[in-house]
Amino acid sequence: MNAACSLTDAQRRQGMRMVYCSQAIGVHLQMMIAFSAVGPLFIKQLGGSDLQAMLPSVMNSLLILLQIPLSLFVRPVRWKTTLVGCWFLSSFPMLAGIAAPWLVAGPAVVWAVLGSMILMLTLLNAGSAFWFPLLHDVIPDDQRGRFFGRMRALWSLALFGVSILCGLFLGQNPPVWKFQVVLGLLTLLQFAREPFVSRIPETAGKAREAMCDWADVRRIVTGKPLLKFCGYYMFLIFLVGFLGQPLVLYMKHLGFSARDNTIIFAASTLGGVAALLAAGGWIDRLGARKVLAGVHIVMSVLALLAAAAGGLSMNMARPLMTGVLILSGAALSAGKLANTAQIFQMAPVQGKAFFMCLAMGVFSAAAALSPLAAGWILDSRLAQTSFAPGGLGFDIYQVMFVLAGLFLLISIPLVRVVPDVRQASDVTVDEAKFV
């Protein structure tokens, strides 16, 4: 049974509705800065380097590590209060970043905007330490895959619409003020989600839960199922990360306009919507292992296709990259959904906040490595290097995608380390399995 035994069915339904609304309305600012084309293009328009353009995505992933100590030292009775407070305060630094181009001149403006973005992401990630533990008590055990599939499909569809409108508004070569307008409206939407988050119900027993002690921490971090799963998924997310925001720089390198770049990158969101609706049911019935194996195959093929786009004309590269983004969004969304469902299944009753924050933190740290590596490579001398194996010419972007695709393909056997808990039981994995 779900740990949320003190919640009625009506309260759970209300909680799930509030989650749907809060995510569909308020998640766009973080996504646009850390996972879309808008953030990197804004930094580039201000005169930032490729490495600086990748920093918001990198920092968003690394800052999730803050959730690990917070999950240990914030009492369970304060979880929701901390979540709501941090998310509310997070919008104010972004307002300062939007105003920075009017107040700061020269190269310092890039760092002023980056500092505002990073502070906003810090507060968002600090509050998010208690997002999954809150949802763990609301979502019934047998609906996790479908719930997260519907939730992410809903906000992904909203994000796709917002991305298309942003791309049309930004146009071919947008001035800075257009980016400010887009980010300002998204900041207002982030403010607007707070009433919905506040209405998500908590279990009455949460106030009586004991803090996670060091015995719980030791038991969790030494558990073989978690260590194996974390090691595998970190490797997977690092490889697929090269088909994330580095593609923004790749398409800019190929000559795509800001409008085309933003709209085509938004196609990954559209692909994610269809995949999430289907993958949720698959995960509930079959478990995460088979879904993750499919992610390896699809993302490997797409990485090789992305590399091939560099040798095509713009008329051919544009539809190819659109297809690559749609399918990569679908595969990546299915993989993340499988990961989330797996973590919920593996979470122990005592110390679940620490367990979830630890797992999500190390996964996000791995996700930060690929854009960081791509940004460093593109700002180094390697960016000017070309390769010609077998007489074929490859630039540095194509080499990165080819290597990512090959490693995705040969690492498929690693999926066997994923605990296939759905075949054994429909309840949370017993704590003894982590000893």
C-alpha positions, 0 to 999 in steps of 0.5 A, spaced: 500 500 500 501 507 499 504 510 505 499 516 504 494 511 507 491 517 511 489 521 505 482 519 502 481 518 495 478 524 494 484 528 497 488 524 492 484 526 486 484 533 488 492 533 489 493 530 483 489 535 479 493 541 483 499 537 481 497 537 473 495 545 474 501 547 477 506 544 472 502 546 466 502 553 468 509 554 472 514 550 469 516 553 463 521 558 465 526 553 468 525 549 462 526 555 457 533 557 461 535 550 462 533 545 457 531 549 451 534 554 445 531 560 449 536 560 454 543 559 450 540 564 445 539 569 450 546 568 453 549 568 445 545 575 444 548 578 450 555 576 447 557 570 451 561 564 449 559 557 448 561 555 454 557 560 458 551 559 454 551 552 456 552 554 464 545 555 466 543 547 463 550 545 467 548 549 473 541 546 474 543 539 473 549 540 479 544 544 483 540 538 484 545 536 489 543 541 494 537 537 495 541 531 498 543 535 505 536 539 505 533 532 505 537 530 511 536 537 515 529 539 514 524 536 518 518 532 515 513 537 518 517 543 514 517 539 507 511 543 504 512 550 507 520 549 504 517 547 497 512 553 497 517 558 500 523 557 495 519 556 489 515 563 490 522 566 492 525 563 486 522 568 481 525 575 484 532 573 482 530 572 474 526 579 474 533 582 476 536 578 470 531 581 466 533 588 468 540 587 467 541 589 460 538 595 462 543 596 468 549 593 466 554 595 460 559 591 457 561 583 458 559 584 465 552 583 463 553 576 461 555 574 468 549 579 471 544 575 467 548 568 469 548 570 476 541 571 476 539 565 472 543 561 477 540 564 483 533 562 481 535 555 479 538 554 486 532 556 489 528 552 485 532 546 486 532 547 494 524 547 494 524 541 489 528 537 494 521 535 497 517 535 491 517 528 490 516 526 497 510 530 497 507 526 491 510 520 494 504 520 499 499 522 494 499 518 488 497 511 489 502 505 488 499 502 481 498 509 478 505 512 478 507 510 471 500 513 468 500 519 473 507 521 471 506 520 464 499 524 464 503 530 468 509 530 464 505 530 457 500 535 460 506 540 461 510 538 455 504 540 451 503 546 454 511 547 453 511 546 446 505 551 445 509 556 449 516 554 445 512 555 438 509 562 440 516 564 443 520 562 437 515 566 432 515 572 437 523 572 437 524 571 429 530 571 425 535 575 429 532 577 435 534 583 439 535 583 446 528 586 448 525 580 445 528 575 450 526 580 456 519 580 454 519 572 453 522 571 460 518 576 463 512 573 461 514 566 463 516 569 470 509 571 471 507 564 470 512 561 475 508 566 480 502 564 478 503 556 480 504 558 487 496 557 489 496 550 486 502 548 489 499 550 496 493 546 495 496 539 494 494 535 501 499 532 506 498 526 510 497 527 517 502 522 519 507 526 516 508 531 522 510 525 526 515 522 521 522 521 524 528 525 521 532 520 517 538 518 521 545 516 519 543 509 520 538 510 514 543 514 510 548 508 511 543 503 509 541 507 503 548 509 500 551 502 501 545 498 498 547 494 492 540 495 488 541 503 488 549 503 487 548 499 480 542 503 478 545 509 479 551 507 476 548 505 470 543 511 469 548 516 470 552 513 464 546 513 460 544 520 461 551 522 460 551 519 453 544 522 451 545 529 454 549 530 447 542 530 444 540 536 449 542 543 449 548 542 445 544 541 439 542 548 439 549 550 438 550 545 433 544 548 429 546 555 430 553 552 427 549 549 421 546 556 420 539 555 423 536 562 425 534 563 432 526 562 430 528 555 426 532 553 432 527 555 437 521 552 434 525 545 431 528 544 438 521 545 441 519 539 437 523 535 442 517 537 447 512 534 442 515 528 441 515 527 448 508 528 449 506 522 445 511 518 448 509 519 455 502 517 454 504 511 452 510 509 456 506 510 463 502 504 461 508 500 459 512 501 465 506 500 470 505 493 466 512 491 464 517 495 468 522 500 467 528 495 464 525 494 457 523 501 456 530 503 458 533 498 453 529 501 447 532 508 449 539 506 448 537 503 441 533 509 439 538 515 441 544 511 438 540 511 431 538 519 432 545 521 434 548 518 428 543 521 424 544 528 427 552 527 425 549 526 418 545 532 418 552 536 418 553 534 411 547 536 408 544 542 405 539 546 409 533 544 405 535 537 407 538 538 414 532 542 417 527 536 416 532 531 418 533 535 425 526 536 426 525 529 426 531 527 430 528 532 435 521 529 435 524 522 436 529 524 441 524 528 445 520 521 445 525 517 447 528 521 453 522 522 456 520 515 456 527 514 459 526 519 464 519 517 466 522 510 467 527 512 471 522 516 476 517 510 476 523 506 478 526 511 484 519 511 487 518 503 487 525 503 490 524 508 495 524 505 502 519 508 507 524 511 512 528 516 509 525 516 502 526 524 501 534 523 502 533 516 498 529 520 492 534 526 493 540 522 492 538 518 486 535 524 482 541 529 484 547 524 482 543 523 475 542 530 474 550 531 476 551 526 470 546 530 466 550 536 467 557 533 464 555 532 457 553 540 456 559 542 460 564 537 456 560 540 449 561 547 451 569 546 453 570 542 447 567 547 443 571 553 446 577 549 446 582 548 440 579 542 438 573 546 435 577 548 429 579 540 428 577 536 423 577 529 422 577 524 416 576 517 417 576 513 411 576 519 407 569 522 410 570 529 413 567 530 420 567 536 424 568 536 432 560 536 432 559 530 428 565 526 432 561 528 438 555 525 436 558 519 432 561 517 439 555 518 443 551 513 438 556 508 438 557 508 446 549 508 446 549 501 442 554 497 445 552 499 452 545 496 451 547 489 456 548 494 462 540 495 462 540 488 466 542 491 472 536 495 473 532 492 478 525 489 475 521 490 481 514 490 477 515 483 476 516 481 483 511 486 487 507 492 486 509 495 492 515 499 495 521 494 495 522 492 502 528 496 506 532 489 507 533 489 500 538 495 501 542 491 506 
